[in-house]
Amino acid sequence: MSDVLPPADLVDEAVLAVPGVDSLYSAAPLVTAVITTALDALTSRPPSASTVLVEEMSGLSIAVKIGVGEGYAATEVCRQVHDAITVHLRGYPECEIAKIAVTVARIG
């Protein structure tokens, strides 16, 4: 396992570059997302990344929650998001991927 996780905001960029992804939502649990958003606003820091990266004993777990644009098949967009994350993380050979979870929060 790595001592350094890849920057989540760069994973966000890779996900948003996938055709059909028109929005990215926080994949963190609701309470965590609310607290983080409030802290971001109070401290005037840039918004936190939406992607959640968790290092586990078996490797890196990545969770993203997307909105799929009208005219795109959600299943295909999810596959492309998975592939985009996999390709992006190849730049971090010290990170072994345990799982990638792509959730569709909205279609159309």
N, C-alpha and C positions, 0 to 999 in steps of 0.2 A: 504494500500500500504506500501511497505517497504522503509526504508531509505537507505538500502544497496542492490544494484543489485548483482546478482550472477556474478562471473567473466566470461566474454565473452570467454576468451581463454579456459576455461574448457568446455564451451558449444561447442567450436570448436573441442576439443578432442573427445567429445561424438559423434559429427556428423561424424568425420573422422573414427571412429571405426565401423560405419555401413557398412556392406558388400555392395559393389557396388559404394560407394562414393570414387572416386579416386582423387578428388581435391576439394578445398574450395576457393571460390572467395569472394572478399569484397562485402558485401550486402549494403554498404553505397552508397549514390549517388556519381556519378563519380567525381565531383569536390572535395567532402569531401575525397574520397579515394586517389586522387592524392595529395592533401595537406598533409594528414596524412602520406602517404608513403614518401613524401619528408622530412617531419619533422622527421620521424623515422630515415631516412638515415643521415640527417644533425646532429642529436643529438646522433647518435650511440646507440639509444635505440632499444630494440627488436621490431620486427614488431608488429603492432597492430593487435588485433583479427579481424577476418573476419566477425564474427557474430555481428549483430546489436541488441542491447537490448534497448528498449525505454519504459520508465515508463509513462503510461497514466492514466487518471482518472479511466478508467475501468480495469486497471491491466497492466501487462507486455506484451509488443509486441516484438516478436522475429522474426528476418528476417535472413535467410541463403540462400546462393547461392552456388549450388554444381555442380560438374562435375560427371557424371555417367559413370562408366566403361563399356567397351564392354561386351556384354553378359548378362547384367542386364536390367530388365524392369524399366524404369524411374519412372513409377507410383508406383511400389512396393517399390523402394528405397526411394522415397519421403515419403511414409507412414511410413517406418521404421525410417527415420530421424525424422519425427514428433514424433513418439513414443519414440525414444531415448532422444529427448529434454524434453519431458514430464516426463519421468522417472528421468532424471538428475535433473530437477527442483523440484522434490519431496523432494530433500535434502534441499530446501529453502522454508519451509512452509509459510514464511511470504510473498512470491511472488505469487500473483494470476495471472494466465495466461489469458490474454485477447485474444491473437491470436498468432499463429505460421504460418509464411509464408515461404514455401520452394520453391525456384525457381531453375529450372534446366538451367544452363548456357551452358552446353555441354554434349553431349551423345557420347560415344565411344572414 
